[in-house]
Amino acid sequence: MLLIYGSTGYTGRLIVAEALARGLRPVLAGRNAEAVQMQAQSLGLEWRAARIDDAVALDAALAGATVVLHCAGPFAHTWREMSDVCLRQRTHYLDITGEITVFEGLAARDAEARAAGIMLLPGAGFDVVPSDCLAAHLARRLPNAERLALAFRALGGASRGTLTTMVENLGAPGAVRRAGRIVAVPQAWRTRRIDFGDGKLRDATTIPWGDVSTAFYSTGIPNIEVYVSMRPVVRRAAIASRWLGPVLRSGIVRRLLVAWVRNRSPGPSETERERAASLLWGEAVAASGQRAEARLRGPSGYTLTARAAVHLAVRALEGDAPPGFQTPSRAYGPDVILEIPGVTRTDVPST
Ligand SMILES: NC(=O)c1ccc[n+]([C@@H]2O[C@H](COP(=O)([O-])OP(=O)(O)OC[C@H]3O[C@@H](n4cnc5c(N)ncnc54)[C@H](OP(=O)(O)O)[C@@H]3O)[C@@H](O)[C@H]2O)c1
């Protein structure tokens, strides 16, 4: 049985719809009993309510579940409790985080997960399924690669949950991987021109996304940078945030930003999602200077999140869930992304 926790959120709802479209009958769960009940009853599904910090209620909510698809973020506040209960109940854990600290926290629970015979697979959404598969594909093409760069161009807007997670991380430094270790760098540390295959070279800037953590576990490549294509005004704001860290981290600024986020729509509309696309690019470089480059194109970030998360949850439900901490490509291979409808991959010929 699949249990979707955080099913009432913007992304949780898309994931529930995708699960139903694939013929699943998930059990819905979350902390707000009234909201979950209303959602479940409208869909004719079973539901359970439990706060994330109520271990007894969470144990009861997970009873009988084979797989939890955890959608309640920011995950920095929820991953530990949910992984605790999954370890106790021997339930496979998948989430849709993109937060480095969460990946690293779950990676540190690898031995516990192996002992319990369960899979811990964070990042089953837009970040990191396509980029992780792209990284593993490049490492397969260039096994002696020493440097990896990944870049995103996600079109179509962000959900309230994504913006809340971003607000929580405002004022924090950037991150890259150097010689196998995650190191802090200034926000918007580097910018490079990238050809995403959409007819124009675009400036993309480093961001501390999940792949700085996960691509290392998937490929062993010791030096990793992750870039996102952003408008110049956003880049300038990111650079300014280097000096505004204490201000951005102050309670009053956070509260103002959270209030601004709350007043926005829950996320991109169906039309916006249908119109949008996500473009990814990756490059692996060996010490000799040899390079491998590839691109991925897929549906909008939220559509891709729903399809990828449910696809990986189905694999786990079918019993294909290698125990321990996993990344998407480590568990299911670099080509699992090509099983998601609408995703294509292109190898860029060396020049
Ligand atoms: N990696 C990716 O590619 C990717 C893609 C999509 C989303 N995400 C992440 O997924 C998360 C959810 O996004 P969203 O768009 O669905 O946000 P959302 O619309 O704000 O929904 C958040 C959901 O999580 C629940 N929740 C939040 N904090 C909780 C807590 N402490 N305990 C229990 N439940 C909690 C909320 O419950 P209430 O209604 O009771 O508040 C709600 O059901 C965000 O962190 C976002 O960054 C990541």
PDBQT file of the ligand as one rigid body, heavy atoms in Angstrom, charges set to zero:
ROOT
HETATM    1  N1  LIG A 401      12.563  18.779  -5.392  1.00  0.00    +0.000 N 
HETATM    2  C1  LIG A 401      11.607  19.176  -6.183  1.00  0.00    +0.000 C 
HETATM    3  O1  LIG A 401      11.763  19.126  -7.393  1.00  0.00    +0.000 OA
HETATM    4  C2  LIG A 401      10.316  19.654  -5.608  1.00  0.00    +0.000 A 
HETATM    5  C3  LIG A 401       9.188  19.791  -6.426  1.00  0.00    +0.000 A 
HETATM    6  C4  LIG A 401       7.995  20.214  -5.837  1.00  0.00    +0.000 A 
HETATM    7  C5  LIG A 401       7.947  20.521  -4.483  1.00  0.00    +0.000 A 
HETATM    8  N2  LIG A 401       9.080  20.390  -3.744  1.00  0.00    +0.000 N 
HETATM    9  C6  LIG A 401       9.068  20.681  -2.315  1.00  0.00    +0.000 C 
HETATM   10  O2  LIG A 401       7.980  19.992  -1.734  1.00  0.00    +0.000 OA
HETATM   11  C7  LIG A 401       7.476  20.723  -0.630  1.00  0.00    +0.000 C 
HETATM   12  C8  LIG A 401       5.974  20.886  -0.787  1.00  0.00    +0.000 C 
HETATM   13  O3  LIG A 401       5.719  21.730  -1.884  1.00  0.00    +0.000 OA
HETATM   14  P1  LIG A 401       4.219  22.176  -2.204  1.00  0.00    +0.000 P 
HETATM   15  O4  LIG A 401       4.310  22.954  -3.434  1.00  0.00    +0.000 OA
HETATM   16  O5  LIG A 401       3.320  20.994  -2.194  1.00  0.00    +0.000 OA
HETATM   17  O6  LIG A 401       3.928  23.081  -0.927  1.00  0.00    +0.000 OA
HETATM   18  P2  LIG A 401       2.543  23.433  -0.218  1.00  0.00    +0.000 P 
HETATM   19  O7  LIG A 401       1.475  23.618  -1.216  1.00  0.00    +0.000 OA
HETATM   20  O8  LIG A 401       2.852  24.548   0.719  1.00  0.00    +0.000 OA
HETATM   21  O9  LIG A 401       2.173  22.129   0.618  1.00  0.00    +0.000 OA
HETATM   22  C9  LIG A 401       2.937  21.692   1.691  1.00  0.00    +0.000 C 
HETATM   23  C10 LIG A 401       2.296  20.459   2.314  1.00  0.00    +0.000 C 
HETATM   24  O10 LIG A 401       3.152  19.981   3.351  1.00  0.00    +0.000 OA
HETATM   25  C11 LIG A 401       2.448  20.040   4.586  1.00  0.00    +0.000 C 
HETATM   26  N3  LIG A 401       3.397  20.436   5.652  1.00  0.00    +0.000 N 
HETATM   27  C12 LIG A 401       4.275  21.464   5.608  1.00  0.00    +0.000 A 
HETATM   28  N4  LIG A 401       5.000  21.509   6.732  1.00  0.00    +0.000 NA
HETATM   29  C13 LIG A 401       4.556  20.464   7.499  1.00  0.00    +0.000 A 
HETATM   30  C14 LIG A 401       4.905  19.995   8.792  1.00  0.00    +0.000 A 
HETATM   31  N5  LIG A 401       5.849  20.591   9.535  1.00  0.00    +0.000 N 
HETATM   32  N6  LIG A 401       4.257  18.910   9.260  1.00  0.00    +0.000 NA
HETATM   33  C15 LIG A 401       3.307  18.286   8.524  1.00  0.00    +0.000 A 
HETATM   34  N7  LIG A 401       2.913  18.702   7.309  1.00  0.00    +0.000 NA
HETATM   35  C16 LIG A 401       3.543  19.786   6.804  1.00  0.00    +0.000 A 
HETATM   36  C17 LIG A 401       1.344  21.067   4.409  1.00  0.00    +0.000 C 
HETATM   37  O11 LIG A 401       0.319  20.816   5.335  1.00  0.00    +0.000 OA
HETATM   38  P3  LIG A 401      -0.647  21.999   5.848  1.00  0.00    +0.000 P 
HETATM   39  O12 LIG A 401      -1.615  22.250   4.738  1.00  0.00    +0.000 OA
HETATM   40  O13 LIG A 401      -1.259  21.440   7.065  1.00  0.00    +0.000 OA
HETATM   41  O14 LIG A 401       0.225  23.204   6.104  1.00  0.00    +0.000 OA
HETATM   42  C18 LIG A 401       0.951  20.743   2.965  1.00  0.00    +0.000 C 
HETATM   43  O15 LIG A 401       0.140  19.590   2.900  1.00  0.00    +0.000 OA
HETATM   44  C19 LIG A 401       8.258  22.030  -0.589  1.00  0.00    +0.000 C 
HETATM   45  O16 LIG A 401       9.303  21.889   0.360  1.00  0.00    +0.000 OA
HETATM   46  C20 LIG A 401       8.846  22.143  -1.979  1.00  0.00    +0.000 C 
HETATM   47  O17 LIG A 401      10.060  22.869  -2.000  1.00  0.00    +0.000 OA
HETATM   48  C21 LIG A 401      10.247  19.965  -4.267  1.00  0.00    +0.000 A 
ENDROOT
TORSDOF 0
